[in-house]
Amino acid sequence: MTPACLPDLCQYHGGTNFGRTAGGPYITTSYDYNAPLDEYGNLNQPKYGHLKELHAILHSMEKLLTHGDVSNQDLGNSISTNLITLTSLINFVGDMYMQVTTYKTSDGSGCFLSNTNTTADAMVNFQGAWYDVPAWSVSVLPDCKNEAYNTAKVNTETWVMEMKANDAEHEPADLKWVWRPEIIDDTVIRGDGQRTASKLMDQKVANDVSDYLWYMTSVNLDENDPIWSEDMRLRVNCTGQVLHAFVNGEYVGKQYAKYGIYNYVFEKKIQLKPGPNQITLLSATIGFQHYGSKFDVVANGVSGPVEIVGKKNDIRVIKDVSSQKWSYKAGINSIDRNNKLLKVDSSKWKAQELPTQRKMTWYKTTFKAPIGRDPVALDLEGLGKGLAWVNGMSIGRYWPSNIAEDKNCTNKACDYRGKYDNYKCVRYCGKASQRWYHVPRSFLVEGEMNELVLFEEFGGNPSLVKVQTVRVGRTCGNAYENKTMEIRCQGGSIRDVIFASFGDVQGRCGSFAKGACQEKNDALHIIKKECVGKEQCLVRADEGVFGSKNCQGLRKRLVAEAVC
C-alpha cells in the first residue's frame, strides 16, 4: 500500500490436491493456505470481508488511481505527504515513518495515510483534521477528508467453522468396516520386479506412476563371512521421504524424513541366515520437488549406500551391497498406474477381527451422504498414513499422524505488524498437519450408499474415522466506533450471544474480555435483543447507544460473539 508497492494476491480460493496431484515434497492434500475462500468454498472471515471492502474502496477510486497526478508535500511533525514519483519523500522522528500518498485529478483527490512503524500508533493532523493511524497500517481517504478504510481496523465478522456429525437418516454413529491385507509376497519374499539394474536408482525413474517404488536384492552369506555376527544391522542412506525395510519377508521398520531434511540414515538390527537373504526396501514419496533451481535433479529414493554392518569384538565390518543386482517394481498390487483401484473379489474382504495399527492394510466402509448442502469432510484422526478413495475417486494422500511442531504458537491475538516470516501468527502447534479431508458433494450419490476405501500404509485405527459436514459454529462481530457491526450465521440462525462489549475489548474470537474502557449500557443485553433468532443482524458501534466510561484517548470498538 506504500508508494511503488504492488500487492500480489497469490491465491484467492483454497483448493484440494485430489489424487496424487500434490507436488512436493511434503505438500498437504489441503491446498487452503488461509485464502479468502477456503477449500470448501466457505468465506474465510474476516479475511474475505476485509479484502472485499478494500476492493470496493479501490474500485470507487479507479479514475483517481489510473489518471491522477501524484506529488509530494512535506507536512512536518514526522509526517509527509507523498504524492508519488517512484521515490518517496520520507520524514523521520525516532523510528516513526509516516507518509501520505495523494492522487489528484480535476474532479477531486484521494489520499492514503500510511504508518509503517511496527509498534507505535499515530495521530495524524492532515489538512486540519486528525486521523488515528495504527502501527503498520494504511488509512484510505477517497476524498482526502473522510477515512473509509484502514487495513488494521477490521470491521468484518470472524467465522469459526465447526465439524458436525453426519445426520443422514438411519446413518449409524460408527462406520462398519471390512478389511484385507495388501499382498506383498511378490516383493518382500520372492523379490519379483519389473526391471533390474546393478545399481541403486532414483525413484524418479518410475516416471511418477506411483508414490511407491520397491528396491529388492538377495544377499548370500555363510557363517564364515567377515560380517557374520550376533549383531548385524541393515544401514540405508536415503534421500526419499519414507522408507520401509523388510528382510526375509519380515518387517524391520520404517523411517521418514523431517520436513526440509531429506538426507537421513536408516539403521536397524536384522536377523540373517546362512544362504540367500531377501532384502526389500520400499521408498514412498509425498510428492517430488516441483519448483526451484534444478528441481528436476533433486535426489529422491534410496540413494545409497545400502550396507550390512556386522560387529565382532567392538570391530565393525561393513558389506556394501549397493552395486549388487537390484530388482525394481513401481506401485502396489491393488492400484493401477492411473491411481485407480483394481477390482477385488468381495470374498477377500473380512468383517471379523478388524485389525488396528496394521501396516499395508486395506479398509472399506459405506455411508450415506449428509443431509443438506454443507460441505463434506472426512475426519481421519486415528489413521497413520495412506491414500483414500470415495466411490472410486481419489481424495488424495492422508497423513494425520504427522504432527506439527509444538512451538511458536500463542494464545494471544495475532500481531500482524512488521515484516512477514513463517513464524508469525502460527496456529495448531502440536496438532495433526491435516486432520480433515474434503469430499466434494459431486463425488457423492444422494440417497444411496457411498463407498470409502482406505489404504493404510503406516497402521491406524479406522474405527475413529467420521463423516462430517463443515459449517459456521460461532461468529464474532467487530466494528470500530461509528462503523456497523455485522454478525451472521450462514444458512442458520443466531442461537445465543455469549459476549458483547463496547470499548477497548481485549483478546480474540473465543477468548474476549472487557477492557478498562467499556460501555455504560449493557451491550450483551442490547445485542441479544437485536440479534437472537435472526440469520443476520447489523448494529452500529455508536457511543450514543452504548455509552462509555474510562475511555478518554482510547480506540473503541463494538465486539460480540454469537453461537449459530
N, C-alpha and C positions, 0 to 999 in steps of 0.2 A: 504493500500500500504506500510505501515511501517512494520518493522520486526514482524513476528508472527501474522500478521493481515490477516484475511480471509474475503475478500469482498463477500457479500451474495446478489445475485440478486434475491430478493424475487419474483418479478413479471416482466416479460419481455413484456407481451401482455395484454393490458387492455381488459376488457370484460363488459358484461351487465348481471345483475341479472334478467333474464326474469321470468315472473310469480311471485311466492312468494318465490323464491329461495334465496333472500337476507336474510342473517342472521340478528342478531341484538344485542341490539336494535339500531335503527336509522342508519342503513346502507343504503346508497342510492342505487337506481336501477343501476346507473352507477358504474361499478367496474373498473374505469380507473386508478386512483391513479398515474397519470402523468407517466405512464410506457413508455418505449422507443417506443412501438407501442400502439396507443390509442385504445379505444374500437371499433372504426370504422375500424381499420386495417391500418390507416394512420401512416406514420412515424411521430414521435414526435421529431421534430428537434428544438434545436440542440442535445438533449439527445441521440437520436438514432445514429446519425453520430459520435458524440464524443466517445460514447461507442464502436461503430464499429471499430473506429481507434485504440482504446485501445486493443480490442480483437485481431486485426490484428498484432499489435506490440508484444503482449504476445505470440501469436501463432508462430511468427517468432523466438522467443527466447525459444521455448519449450524445446529443448535439454539442454540449459543452465539452465533453471529453474528446470528441473527434474533430471539432473545429475550433476549439477555444485557444486563445493565446495564453502562454504561460510565462510568468516572470517572477522575479524575486524581490521581496521587500523585507528589510530587517526591522523587527518590532522591538528589539531590545529585551532586557529582563529575561534572558535565556530563551527567548522566543524569536523565531524568524518566520517571515512569510516566504515560502518557496514557490514561486510562480515559474515553472521549471524550464531550464535548459537541461541537458543531461547531467550537469554538475550543480549541486545544490549549495546554497549559502547556509551554513550551519553556525549557530551561536551557542557556545557552551557556558554554563555556570556550574562548577563542580563537574559531575558526570551527567548532568541533565542534558538531554538532546531533544529540543522541541523544534518543530518546523510546521509551516502551513503551506500547502500547495493549492494554488488558485487557478482555475480555468475561467477565461473570460471571453464572451462574445458581445456583440451589440445588443443582444437580447437579455443579458444578465451574466451572472458569475456563480461558480460553485467552489467550495473550499474543503480541503482535507487537513485537519489538525492532527499531527502525529506526535506521540511521545514514545521514544524508543529507549527511555530509561527502564531498566529491568525491575526496579523496586519502588521508585518514587512516583506517586500520582502527582498531577499538575493541575493548578487552577490557572487558566489562560485568559488574559484580558485581550480580546481581539475585537477591534472596531467598536470599542466602548461597551462590550458585553463580556461577561465571564462564562467560561466553559470549563467543566470538570472533565479532564482527560486522564483516565487511569494509566498506570505504567504499562508500557509495551502494547499500546493500542492506538487506534486511529478513529477520530470522530469525523463523520461526513455531514457537511452543511450544504445542502443542494442550492441554497440561496445565499450562502455566506452569512446567514443570520441564525437560522434555527437548526439545532442538532437533530437530524433524523435517524442517525445510526451511529453506534460506537461498537467496535469489534469486541471490546471486553464487557460491555453491558448487554448481557444475553437476556432478551425479553421473550424467549421461547420456552415452552414447557420441556421437561425431561421425561422421557418414557422409560420405564423399567419393564422389560419384557419378562414373561414367566412361561414356564412349560406346563401344560395341562395334560392330564391323563386322557387316553383315548376313550371318548364317550359314545362310541358306536354301539348300537343296540346288540345285546347279548354278547358283547365282547368281554372275555374273562379278564380279570385283573392281571393274571400272569399268562404269558405266552406258553404254548405247548410245543416242545421241541422234539425233533428226531435228529439222529446224528450218524456219522460214519467216518472212518479214518481215511485220510488220503493215502493211497497205496504208493509206497516209495521203495519197494523191494528192488525194483529195476536199477535204482541209483545207489542205494545205501548197502545193498548186498551183492548184486551182480555187477554193478559198475557199467551198465549199458548206456552208451552215449550216442549222439548224432554225428559227431566228428571227433577226431583225435589230433593231438599235437604234442611234440616233445618239449613243451614249454608251457608256462602259465600265461594265459591270455586275458586281456582286459574284457570286462563284462560287456563293453560296447560292441564287441564282435558279434553278439547275438542280435544286433540291429534293433534293440529295444522292443522285441516282440513280447517280452515278459519282464516282470520285476525279478525273476529268479533265474540264476544260472548255476548248474551243478558242475563241480570240478571233481573228477574221480580218477584214482590211480590205485595200483596194487603194489605193495612193498613186500618183497621176500626177505625173511630173516631166519637165522638159526641161532641157537644158544651160544655159538662161538662168535657171533657178530660183536664187534667192539662196542656197539651201543647197548647191547643186551644187559639189562639190569633190573632190579626190583623197582627202580624209579625211572620210568620212561615217560616222556612228555611230547605232546604234539605242539609245535610252535608255528604260527602262521602270521606273516606280515600282511596286513590288509590296507586297502585304500577304499573299500566299499563301506556302505552304511551299516549293514548287518551281516554277520557270519554265523552259520550253524555248522557244527562238525559232528561227523559220525565215523566210528571205527568198528569194522566188522559188524555192521548193522546196528550197533549200539550208539545211542545219542550221547555225545561227550559234553556238549554245552553250546552256549551262544554268547556273542558279544556284539554290541553295537556302538557306533561312534558317537561321541558327544558332538553337538552342533558346532560346526566350524573347525573341528579337529578330526580329520578323516583318515589319518595315518595312525594305526594302532596295532598292537601285537596281541594276538590271541594265544594263550598258553594253558593247556590242561593236561593233567596226568591221564595216561591211557593204559589199557591192557592189550598187549600184543601177544601173538602166539607164534611158535616156530612154523615156517612156511609162509604162504601168501596172506597178506593182511590188506583188507579193503579200506582205503581212506577216502571218504567222501566229504566234500565241502560244499555248502550251499550259500552262495552270495546273494543277498537280497538288496535291491536298491529302492530308495524312496524318491526316485526322480534323478535324472542325470543333470549335471551342470548345463545350463542353457543360456547363460549370459556371461559377460565379462571377457577380458582379453584371453584369447586362445582357449576358450571354454571347451572346444572340441578335443583337446589333447589332455584334459584333466583326467587323471587315472581313476578307475573305478573297478572294484572287484578284488580278487586275490592277486596282489602284485608280487608277492613272494619276498624272500624265500619261504618255502614250506620245509620245515625241518622236524626230524625226530631227535630228541635230545635224551641221551642216557647219562646217568650219574652213577659212578662207581668210586667209592672211597674219596669222596669230595672232588673227583675229577669229572668234568663234563666232556662227553663225546657227542659230536653232532653229525648227523647224517642228513645231507641236503637232498631232498627228493624233487626239487623244482624242475629239473631237466628230464625227469622220467617221462614216460608216455602217459599223457593225461587224456581222458575222455571227457567230452562236454555235452551237456544237454540243457537247452533253454526251456524254461517253463515247468509247470507241474501238470500231472496227467489229466486232471479234471477240467482244465481251462484251455480253450483253443488259442490260436495266435491273434485273434481279434478280441481277446479278453471276454469271450462268451463262455458260458457254462456248457459243458458237454452233458448229454443226457445220461442219467444213471438209473438203472432199474430200481423201482421202488422197493424191491426186496432187500436192497443193500442198506437201506436206512433202518436204524434201530430206534425204538421208542423207550426201551428199558435201560436202566442204569446210565442215565445221562452223565457223561464224564465232564469234569471241570479241570481247568489248568492242564489240559492235554494239548500238546503241540500237534501241528499238521492235522487238524480235525475240521470236518465239515458239520455245520448245524443248519437245520431248516425248520421254519415255522410258517404259520399263516395268520393273517389278521384282517379285520375289516377296516376300510378307510374311515377315519374320524369324520363325524358329522360336521357340517358347516364348510366354511371357506378359509378358515385359518390355515396358515402354512403348516406342513407336517415335518417332523424331525424324529430321528431315532436316537434315543439315549443309550449309548453304548458303554456307559460306565460299567466296569467289571470285566470288560474284554481286554485282551492283550494287544495284539497287532494282527492285521489281516486285510481282507477285501470283503465287500458286501454288494449284494445284488437284490433288487426288488423287482419282481416279475421279469426276471432275466436281464434287467438293465442295471449296469454297474453304477452305484452311487459313490464309488471311489475307495481309496485306501482309508483304513482307520487305524489309530494308534493311541487310544485313550490312556494306556499305561505309561506313555511318555509324559513325564511330569515337568512342568515349567519350573525354572529356578525359583527358590523361595527367598528372594531378596529384591530390594528396591521398591517394593510395594509400600503404600502408606494409607492410613485411614483418612488422611486429610483430603480436602478438595483439591482437584488438580490445579497446580500452579503452572499455567501455560507460559508464563513470562520468560523471556530470554530465548536464546537460540535453541533449536530442537536438537535433542540427541535421543538415542534409543532407550535411555533410562528415564525419560521424562514421562510422568503420568502412567507408570506401569500398573497393570491390573492383573488379577488372577494368579498371583505368585503361588507356587506350590500346588497348583491345580493341573488337571489334565490339559495338555496342549490343545486338544479338541475333544469334547465330550458328545456334542450333538451334531448329527449329520442330516443334511437336508434331503428330503424325499419330495420331489415336485409332485403336485397333485396330478399332473399329466402322466406320471408313472403308475398311478393307482386306478383301480376299477371300482367305481362306486357300486355298493350293494352286493359285491362278490368278495370272495376270499382272495387276498393278495399274498404272494409268496415272498418271504425273506430268506435268503441264503447267505451264510457267513462262511468264509474260510479263515479259521483261526490258526495263525502261524505260531504265536508265542504260547498260547494257552490262556484261557479266561473262563468266566462263568456266564454263559448265555442266559441263565435264569434272571439276571439283573437287567436285561435289555427291555426297554419300554418304547412303545409308540406314543408320541406326544404331539401336541399342537403348540404353536407359538402365538402368544397374544399379549397385549398390554395388560400388565398386572397392577402397576401403580403409575401414577403420573404426578409430576411435581411442577406446578406452575411458578413462574418467576417473571416479575416485571419491575423495572426501576421506576422511581417516582414519576408520575404523570404519563406513564405508559399503561397499556392494558394487559392484564394477565389472562392467559387462556389455560384452562385445563379441560382435557378431552379424553374420553375413553373410546378408542377406535372400535366401532361395531358393538359397543356395550354401553353401560351407564355408570355414573359415579355412585358407588355404593356408600362411601363414607369419606369424610375428610378428617385426617388424623393429626394434621399440624397446619397452623396458619399463623403468620405474624407479619407486621409491617414495621420495618426498622432496619438495623444493621444485623440481619439474620446471619448466624454462623453455621458452618458445616455444609453438607451436601445432601442431595436427594437420598432419603433413607436414614439420615442422621442429623437432621436440622435441630438447631437450638436457638432460642431467643437471645439477642444481644442486649447490651445495656440500653441501647436505644430501641424502644418498642412502642407499639400502638397504645393509645389510651382506651379505645373501644375494643371490645373482644373480637379480634379478627377471625378466630376459629368459628364463633357463632355466626358472624356475618357471612363467611364463605360457605358454611354448611347450609344456611338458609337459602343462599343463592344457587348452590350447585348440586346438592344431593338429589339423585333421581334423574338427572339430565345426562345426555351424552356429552354435552359441551356447555361450558359457561364462560363468560367474559366478565372480569371485574377490574375496574380501573384502580391503579395504585395512587390513590388520592388522599392527601392528608386531611382534606375536608371530611372524608368518610371515616377514616380510621383514627385520626388524631395522632399525636406523637409526644414522647417525653424523653428527655436526656439525649436529644438528637442534634444539638447545635453543631454545625460544621460536618456532619456525617452524611454519607451517601445512603439513602434509604431505598428499600425495595420491598415489594409485597411477594411473599412466598407461601405456597400451600402445597401440601402433599395429600393426594387422594387415592383411594383404593377403588379399582374398577370391578 
